[in-house]
């Protein structure tokens, strides 16, 4: 495969994307316990002991939804690592309406979970009193209105333009800085897209292999769903114009068209055909990625607790 020779300097990310700043917050559910409160044969200075304030499935559900929201937004944004802060995503303009509508649906779903938590909060506090016993501290449990106010869900879109009123010297200097940053970000986006796709293809090819004893490998429906999601949004996310990757994505998309997880489990001919194509795509990706810096990326953002 020949290098497509795209020049990062010709990619205008600012004209085709905006920054999405997403903030998800929830009250912490752990408190530090002084080692003197626990009898243990160890140096107290070497210990960190914590307690869970409430045991709540509703609160865990909010946390799980927050992680799902972050993954959902990430799958529709440009993967740029090292240049953006946590909670900041570069979003293609082509996907802004879909993301905005999706975030509003998530906000509503999250509100329902928070209401369910608030409804159970008094009984959760009582349960905590029985569960924690001597470690129970009433000061750890503010009124329900204060607790629910600590759940936050906000987002906004930012677009950066240099004001033309700047002096010519300052304007030229800042434009040069911005161009250098964009060049670096374009390379990171390209590498992240390539690596993310390579990992999806490698995983699928591995799970579609037949064991030496003739038995099939087991795989989850999410294997096919993750590939389909990548295919669906790749065109909008490929603002870096990586034609090499686009060719391989299209080859994989074509072989997976109309193929479900159930078909791969039951139709041996289709399974073998899909695996053969994915193996070829994987080999091409391996050769392509070897030409790039040896840096590892992950397809999804790390889950975090709280904001």
ZIWOJO-V146634 format. One line per field, one symbol per residue. phi: phi as a letter, one per 20 degrees, with the letter a starting at -180 (. if undefined). psi: psi as a letter, one per 30 degrees, with the letter a starting at -180 (. if undefined). burial: b if it has 9 or more other C-alpha atoms within 8 Angstrom, else e. A space follows every 50 residues. Layout:
# ZIWOJO-V146634
phi->???
psi->???
burial->???
This chain:
# ZIWOJO-V146634
phi->.effmfegfeedffecbcedddcccbffdccfdfgfecebeafgfedcdc cefcdcfffffffffgfffffffffddefddnddfgndcedfgfdfffff ffffffgffffffffffffeggffffffgffelfefcgffcfggfffffe ecbbbbdccdcffffffgffffffffffffffgffgffffffffffffff fffffffefdffeneefebegfffffffffgfdfgfeefelefgfgffff fffffefmedfffffddfffgfffffffffffffffffffedgfcecdfc fffcdnf
psi->kkkfgkjfffjieffgllkkjkjkllkkgkkkkkfffkjkiljefgkjkl kkekjjeeeeeeeeeeeeeeeeeefglkjkkffklkgkkjkkefgeeeee eeeeeeeeeeeeeeeeeeffeefeeeeeeeefcffkjfffilleeeefff kkjlllkkkkkkkfflleeeeeeeeeeeeeeeeeeeeeeeeeeeeeeeee eeeeeefflklfgfkkkkllffeeeeeeeeeegeeefhfghjfeeeeeee eeeeffkgkleeefefjeeeeeeeeeeeeeeeeeeeeeffflkikklkfl lkklja.
burial->eeeeeeebeebeeeebbbbbbbbbbbeeeeeebebeeeeeeeeeeeeeee eebbeeebbebbbebbbebbbebbbbbbbbbeeeeeebbbbbeebbeebe eebeebbeebeebbebbbeebbebbebbbeeeeeeeeeeeeeebeebbeb bbbeeeeeeeeeeeeeeeeebeeeeeeebeebbebbbbbbbbbbbbbbeb bbbbbebbbbeeeeeebeeeeebbebbbbbbebeebbbbbebebeeebbb bbbebeeeeebebbeeeeebbbbbbebbbebbebbbebbeeeeeeeeeee eeeeebe
